[in-house]
């Protein structure tokens, strides 16, 4: 963490046209990436409740610990949003009130004015606070309820299980809507003249696979340290299957969005990709290769998903690939021509956030038993073999 902060300070003193804007954008890209990891993990954790999946019970504490980062990640994201609303940076052009002033032809933007019933600060903050409060509430409730279930047996345990199920259904319904809204508000509105109906799904795919990768790496790390002895190769293989499968979901959504926009050739739509392909081809094609081709080739076989060191190595590469995806969503739109390449500032903030993330997740793991004590599907998970 300290190394990352030192790197960020060195990066801030580098040769940037707008140090303040560059710093805020780099900070935001990393804050959002780790927030999405926690949110994607929470989503998968809750999906297992709704589908009544048994094999994940032995590793559910890992999902809970990653999701415990949500409140802290939300604070980091909120810091950037508040700063933008206060005019300390201009990541979101529509937050500049001059864009709505018809008496100021230099800054007035007719398109932003058209969107102002939705993209205005009061309504934006209502949506943001509602979304963050909802996700944090559910993350904390599921964690607390899971710990309470460890103290229950018999009929009380069954009732708690069904209560968990009902809350999970509500969460999934809210998540389906809120995950798209936050993608529109926090990311797509950076490039305010650009729209994509698939963008919310594409962002969702990225956060889901990032959460799955983080979970499997953490489980393998804990097993390497002698913890989670009942977790076997079948559990690891199933977690690897999810990384493999969701990587294809993300790839499909990304490429479908690209093809629809590129071949329609509408200037307002295709400009998003034209800027990135013309000025950052290594970034946009490099991250697509990592996030699509590497999982397809390296995680195809059964053994690849059962070999810990191999799976960790591939997972780290895909993890970096989705960090690059987040960077390419934020930096070009925030900085325009001033963003030339990923530098020490972005990497510094990445290392700093990674250190904070690891510290908070491990702290959450230490606060409860690593293995669930009581659950209707515990025996199914213990004897899981494929």
C-alpha positions in Angstrom: 0.0 0.0 0.0 2.8 2.4 0.9 4.7 1.5 -2.2 1.6 2.3 -4.2 1.2 5.7 -2.6 4.8 6.5 -3.3 4.4 5.5 -6.9 1.3 7.6 -7.2 3.2 10.7 -5.8 6.0 10.1 -8.2 3.4 9.8 -11.0 1.7 13.0 -10.0 5.0 14.9 -10.4 5.3 13.5 -14.0 4.8 15.3 -17.3 1.0 15.7 -17.4 -0.8 18.6 -18.9 -3.4 18.7 -16.1 -2.1 17.1 -13.0 -5.3 17.5 -11.0 -7.6 16.0 -13.6 -5.2 13.2 -14.3 -4.8 12.3 -10.6 -8.6 12.3 -10.0 -9.2 10.1 -13.1 -6.5 7.6 -12.2 -7.8 7.4 -8.6 -11.3 7.0 -9.8 -10.5 4.2 -12.2 -8.9 2.2 -9.4 -11.5 3.0 -6.9 -14.2 1.8 -9.3 -12.3 -1.4 -10.2 -12.1 -2.6 -6.6 -15.6 -1.5 -5.8 -16.8 -3.6 -8.7 -14.8 -6.6 -7.5 -16.7 -6.5 -4.2 -20.0 -5.9 -5.9 -19.5 -8.7 -8.4 -18.6 -11.1 -5.6 -21.7 -10.1 -3.7 -23.9 -10.8 -6.7 -22.5 -14.3 -7.2 -22.8 -15.0 -3.5 -26.5 -14.1 -3.6 -27.1 -16.0 -6.8 -26.1 -19.1 -5.0 -28.8 -18.4 -2.4 -31.5 -18.0 -5.0 -30.4 -21.1 -6.9 -29.9 -23.0 -3.7 -26.5 -24.1 -4.8 -24.8 -26.5 -2.3 -21.2 -26.8 -3.4 -20.2 -23.1 -2.6 -21.1 -23.4 1.2 -17.6 -24.2 2.2 -16.2 -21.1 0.5 -19.1 -18.7 1.3 -17.0 -16.9 4.0 -14.5 -15.9 1.3 -17.3 -14.3 -0.7 -18.6 -12.5 2.4 -15.1 -11.2 3.2 -14.6 -9.8 -0.3 -18.1 -8.2 -0.2 -17.2 -6.6 3.2 -15.0 -4.2 1.2 -18.1 -2.6 -0.3 -18.5 0.2 2.3 -14.9 1.2 2.0 -14.9 1.0 -1.8 -18.1 3.1 -1.8 -16.3 5.8 0.2 -13.5 6.0 -2.3 -15.9 6.3 -5.2 -18.0 8.8 -3.3 -14.9 11.0 -2.8 -14.5 11.4 -6.5 -18.2 11.9 -7.1 -18.3 14.6 -4.4 -15.2 16.3 -5.8 -16.7 16.3 -9.3 -20.0 17.8 -8.0 -18.0 20.5 -6.2 -16.1 21.4 -9.4 -12.7 20.1 -8.2 -12.3 18.2 -11.4 -14.3 17.7 -14.7 -14.5 14.0 -15.2 -18.2 14.4 -15.9 -18.7 17.4 -18.3 -22.4 17.6 -17.5 -21.7 18.6 -13.9 -20.4 21.9 -15.2 -23.4 24.3 -14.9 -22.0 26.4 -17.7 -23.0 23.7 -20.2 -26.6 24.6 -19.5 -26.2 28.4 -19.8 -27.5 29.6 -23.2 -25.9 32.9 -22.5 -22.5 31.3 -22.6 -22.0 30.0 -26.2 -18.5 28.9 -25.4 -19.6 26.3 -22.9 -23.2 25.7 -23.7 -24.0 22.1 -24.9 -27.4 21.5 -26.4 -27.0 17.7 -26.0 -26.3 18.0 -22.3 -29.2 20.4 -21.9 -31.4 17.8 -23.5 -30.3 15.2 -21.0 -30.5 17.5 -18.0 -33.9 16.1 -16.7 -31.9 12.9 -16.0 -28.3 14.2 -15.7 -28.6 16.8 -13.0 -26.9 16.8 -9.6 -29.9 16.4 -7.3 -31.3 13.5 -9.2 -27.9 12.0 -9.7 -27.2 12.1 -6.0 -30.6 10.6 -5.1 -29.7 7.6 -7.4 -26.2 7.3 -6.2 -27.0 7.3 -2.5 -29.9 4.9 -3.0 -27.7 2.5 -5.0 -24.8 2.5 -2.5 -27.1 2.3 0.5 -28.9 -0.7 -1.0 -25.8 -2.7 -1.8 -24.1 -1.9 1.5 -27.2 -2.8 3.5 -27.6 -6.2 1.7 -23.9 -7.0 2.1 -24.0 -6.3 5.8 -27.3 -8.1 6.3 -26.2 -11.3 4.5 -23.0 -11.4 6.5 -24.7 -10.9 9.8 -27.4 -13.4 8.9 -24.8 -16.0 7.9 -23.1 -15.7 11.2 -26.4 -16.0 13.1 -27.2 -19.2 11.2 -24.1 -20.8 12.7 -25.8 -20.7 16.0 -29.1 -22.3 14.8 -30.2 -25.9 14.3 -33.3 -27.8 13.2 -36.4 -25.8 12.3 -34.8 -22.5 13.2 -32.0 -23.1 10.7 -34.5 -24.0 8.0 -36.5 -20.8 8.6 -33.4 -18.7 8.4 -32.4 -20.4 5.2 -35.8 -19.5 3.6 -35.5 -15.9 5.0 -32.1 -15.7 3.3 -33.7 -17.0 0.1 -36.4 -14.4 0.1 -34.0 -11.5 0.7 -31.8 -12.8 -2.0 -34.6 -12.7 -4.6 -35.2 -9.0 -3.6 -31.5 -8.2 -4.0 -31.3 -9.8 -7.4 -34.2 -7.8 -8.7 -32.7 -4.6 -7.4 -29.3 -5.4 -8.6 -30.6 -6.1 -12.1 -31.7 -2.4 -12.3 -29.2 -0.6 -10.1 -26.1 -2.2 -11.8 -27.1 -0.7 -15.1 -28.0 2.7 -13.6 -24.6 3.0 -11.9 -22.9 2.0 -15.2 -24.8 4.8 -17.0 -24.3 7.4 -14.2 -20.7 6.7 -13.1 -19.1 5.7 -16.4 -21.1 6.2 -19.5 -21.9 9.8 -18.6 -18.2 10.6 -18.7 -18.5 10.3 -22.5 -21.8 12.2 -22.3 -22.4 12.3 -26.1 -22.1 8.6 -26.4 -24.8 6.0 -25.6 -25.0 2.2 -25.6 -28.0 0.1 -24.5 -25.6 -2.8 -23.8 -23.2 -0.8 -21.6 -24.8 -1.8 -18.3 -24.6 -5.5 -19.1 -21.1 -5.2 -20.3 -20.0 -3.5 -17.1 -21.9 -6.1 -15.1 -20.0 -8.9 -16.9 -16.7 -7.3 -16.1 -17.5 -6.9 -12.4 -18.8 -10.5 -12.2 -15.7 -12.1 -13.7 -13.4 -9.9 -11.6 -15.1 -11.0 -8.5 -14.9 -14.7 -9.5 -11.2 -14.4 -10.2 -10.5 -12.7 -6.9 -12.5 -15.3 -5.0 -10.7 -18.3 -6.6 -7.3 -16.7 -6.0 -8.1 -16.0 -2.4 -9.4 -19.6 -1.8 -6.2 -21.1 -3.4 -4.1 -18.8 -1.2 -5.9 -19.9 1.9 -5.6 -23.5 1.0 -1.9 -23.0 0.4 -1.6 -21.7 3.9 -3.3 -24.8 5.3 -6.8 -23.3 5.7 -10.1 -24.6 4.2 -9.0 -28.3 4.3 -12.4 -29.6 3.2 -12.3 -27.6 0.0 -11.2 -30.0 -2.7 -10.2 -30.0 -6.3 -13.9 -30.2 -7.4 -14.7 -27.0 -5.6 -11.7 -25.3 -7.3 -12.7 -26.7 -10.7 -16.2 -25.4 -10.3 -14.9 -21.9 -9.4 -12.6 -22.1 -12.4 -15.5 -23.0 -14.6 -17.3 -19.8 -13.5 -14.2 -17.7 -14.4 -14.2 -19.5 -17.8 -17.9 -19.1 -18.4 -18.3 -15.5 -17.3 -15.2 -14.5 -19.3 -17.2 -15.6 -22.4 -20.2 -13.7 -21.3 -18.1 -10.5 -20.9 -16.5 -11.2 -24.3 -19.9 -11.6 -26.0 -21.3 -8.5 -24.5 -18.2 -6.4 -25.3 -17.9 -7.6 -28.9 -21.6 -7.4 -29.6 -21.6 -3.8 -28.4 -18.6 -3.0 -30.6 -20.1 -4.6 -33.7 -23.5 -3.0 -33.4 -21.9 0.5 -32.9 -19.2 0.1 -35.5 -21.3 -1.2 -38.3 -24.2 1.2 -37.7 -21.5 3.9 -38.3 -23.4 6.7 -36.5 -20.8 9.4 -35.7 -22.1 10.0 -32.2 -21.8 6.3 -31.4 -18.7 5.2 -33.3 -16.6 8.1 -32.0 -16.2 6.3 -28.7 -14.3 3.5 -30.3 -12.6 5.6 -33.0 -10.8 7.6 -30.3 -9.7 4.5 -28.4 -8.7 2.6 -31.6 -6.8 5.5 -33.1 -5.0 6.6 -29.9 -4.9 3.6 -27.6 -5.1 0.4 -29.8 -2.7 -1.5 -27.6 -5.0 -0.8 -24.6 -8.4 -1.7 -26.2 -7.2 -4.7 -28.2 -4.7 -5.9 -25.6 -7.3 -6.0 -22.8 -9.7 -7.8 -25.1 -7.1 -10.4 -26.0 -6.3 -11.0 -22.3 -9.9 -11.2 -21.2 -11.2 -13.3 -24.1 -8.4 -15.3 -25.7 -6.5 -16.2 -22.6 -9.4 -17.8 -20.7 -10.5 -19.6 -23.9 -7.1 -21.1 -24.5 -5.7 -21.5 -21.0 -8.8 -22.6 -19.0 -10.4 -25.0 -21.6 -9.1 -28.3 -20.1 -10.2 -29.9 -16.9 -6.7 -30.1 -15.4 -6.1 -26.4 -15.9 -8.9 -25.6 -13.5 -7.6 -28.1 -10.9 -3.9 -27.0 -10.8 -3.6 -24.3 -8.1 -0.4 -22.5 -9.3 -1.5 -22.6 -13.0 -5.0 -21.3 -12.1 -3.5 -18.5 -10.0 -1.2 -17.4 -12.8 -4.0 -17.3 -15.3 -6.3 -15.6 -12.8 -3.7 -12.8 -12.2 -3.4 -12.2 -15.9 -7.2 -11.9 -16.3 -7.4 -9.8 -13.2 -5.0 -7.3 -14.8 -6.9 -7.6 -18.1 -10.1 -6.4 -16.4 -8.2 -3.6 -14.6 -7.1 -2.5 -18.1 -10.7 -2.6 -19.2 -11.7 -0.3 -16.4 -8.9 2.1 -17.2 -9.9 2.3 -20.9 -13.5 3.1 -19.8 -12.4 6.0 -17.6 -9.2 7.6 -18.7 -9.7 8.5 -22.4 -13.1 10.1 -21.7 -11.8 11.9 -18.7 -8.7 13.3 -20.2 -9.2 13.3 -24.0 -6.0 13.8 -25.9 -4.1 14.3 -22.6 -4.2 10.6 -21.9 -1.4 9.0 -23.9 -0.6 5.8 -22.0 -0.9 4.1 -18.7 1.8 5.5 -16.4 3.2 5.2 -12.9 0.3 7.2 -11.5 -2.3 4.6 -12.6 -0.1 1.7 -11.5 0.7 3.5 -8.2 -3.0 3.9 -7.3 -3.6 0.3 -8.4 -1.0 -1.0 -6.0 -2.2 1.2 -3.2 -5.8 0.1 -3.6 -4.7 -3.5 -3.9 -2.9 -3.2 -0.6 -6.0 -1.6 1.1 -8.3 -4.2 -0.4 -6.2 -7.2 0.7 -5.9 -5.7 4.2 -9.6 -5.2 4.6 -10.6 -8.6 3.1 -8.1 -10.5 5.3 -9.4 -8.5 8.3 -12.9 -9.6 7.5 -11.8 -13.2 7.1 -10.2 -13.1 10.6 -13.4 -12.0 12.3 -15.4 -15.2 11.7 -14.7 -18.9 11.3 -13.5 -19.7 7.8 -15.9 -22.6 7.5 -19.6 -22.4 8.0 -20.8 -24.4 11.0 -24.5 -24.8 10.2 -26.3 -24.8 6.9 -28.9 -27.1 5.3 -26.5 -27.8 2.4 -23.2 -28.1 4.4 -22.9 -31.8 3.9 -23.5 -31.5 0.2 -20.6 -29.1 0.0 -18.3 -31.3 2.1 -18.9 -34.3 -0.1 -18.9 -32.4 -3.4 -17.0 -34.4 -6.1 -17.2 -34.1 -9.9 
